[in-house]
Amino acid sequence: MAVINCPGCREKISDKYKLCSFCLIDLTELDVDKMDSLRRVNLIKKSQSLMNHSFISMLLFCSGFLVMFWESVEVGAWQYTAAISSTAIGFAWYLVTRVRLLLLKKSTS
């Protein structure tokens, strides 16, 4: 008995199972076309998740930037520290997410 990754959800399952206990996919009826389709669906889900992270990080960056300059917060105030932190975290998160997205697209081609 070996442990394999389910082609549908990538969870570890036994190779003797006929049905994945996590995503309930029937493992007996998998052929090359279904495996390819599952792989494409998983890549699309991963890409969508990374795009959502990218959007949230851009919102975090923009909100910190706008609060810092629109509210004309004084240096040293807690609002200034929060705005700078939000801007820095949002920018770093955005860059990391975009690199992950590029690596994902590079690995699929």
C-alpha positions in Angstrom: 0.0 0.0 0.0 1.5 3.3 -1.1 0.5 6.9 -0.3 -0.2 9.0 -3.4 -1.5 12.6 -4.0 -5.1 12.7 -5.1 -5.3 14.1 -8.7 -8.3 16.3 -7.7 -7.4 17.9 -4.4 -3.7 17.0 -4.0 -4.3 15.5 -0.5 -2.4 12.3 0.5 -4.5 9.2 0.1 -3.9 5.4 -0.2 -3.4 4.1 -3.7 -6.0 1.4 -2.8 -8.9 3.8 -2.4 -11.5 3.9 -5.1 -12.9 7.2 -3.9 -11.0 10.2 -2.5 -12.3 10.9 1.0 -11.5 14.6 0.7 -12.9 15.7 -2.7 -15.0 12.6 -3.4 -13.6 12.0 -6.9 -13.9 8.5 -8.3 -10.4 7.3 -8.8 -11.4 4.2 -10.8 -12.7 6.2 -13.8 -9.7 8.5 -14.2 -8.2 8.5 -17.7 -5.6 10.8 -19.3 -8.3 13.4 -20.4 -9.8 13.6 -16.9 -6.4 13.9 -15.3 -5.4 16.7 -17.7 -8.7 18.4 -17.0 -8.2 18.2 -13.3 -4.7 19.6 -13.6 -6.0 22.6 -15.6 -8.8 23.2 -13.1 -6.3 23.1 -10.2 -4.0 25.6 -12.0 -6.9 28.0 -12.6 -7.9 27.8 -9.0 -4.3 28.5 -7.9 -4.0 31.4 -10.3 -7.3 32.9 -9.1 -6.2 32.6 -5.5 -3.0 34.4 -6.3 -4.8 37.1 -8.2 -7.1 37.6 -5.2 -4.0 38.0 -2.9 -2.6 40.5 -5.4 -5.8 42.6 -5.3 -5.9 42.5 -1.5 -2.3 43.5 -1.2 -2.8 46.4 -3.6 -5.8 47.6 -1.5 -3.7 47.5 1.6 -0.9 49.4 -0.1 -3.2 52.1 -1.5 -5.2 52.5 1.7 -2.0 53.1 3.7 -0.7 55.5 1.1 -3.9 57.5 1.0 -4.3 57.7 4.7 -0.7 58.9 5.0 -1.1 61.8 2.5 -4.8 62.6 2.5 -5.2 62.8 6.3 -1.8 64.7 6.6 -0.9 62.6 9.6 1.9 63.9 11.8 5.2 62.0 11.9 5.4 59.9 15.1 1.7 59.5 15.6 0.2 56.0 15.7 -1.8 56.7 12.5 1.5 57.5 10.7 3.1 54.3 11.9 0.0 52.3 10.9 -0.1 54.0 7.4 3.6 53.3 6.8 3.3 49.7 7.9 0.2 49.2 5.8 2.0 50.7 2.7 5.1 48.6 3.3 3.4 45.3 4.0 1.0 45.8 1.0 3.8 46.6 -1.4 6.0 43.7 -0.2 3.0 41.3 -0.4 2.1 42.5 -3.8 5.7 41.9 -5.1 5.9 38.5 -3.6 2.5 37.5 -5.0 3.3 38.7 -8.5 6.5 36.7 -8.5 4.6 33.6 -7.4 2.1 34.2 -10.2 4.9 34.6 -12.7 6.5 31.4 -11.5 3.1 29.6 -11.7 2.6 30.7 -15.3 6.2 29.8 -16.2 5.8 26.3 -14.7 2.6 25.7 -16.8 4.2 26.5 -20.1 
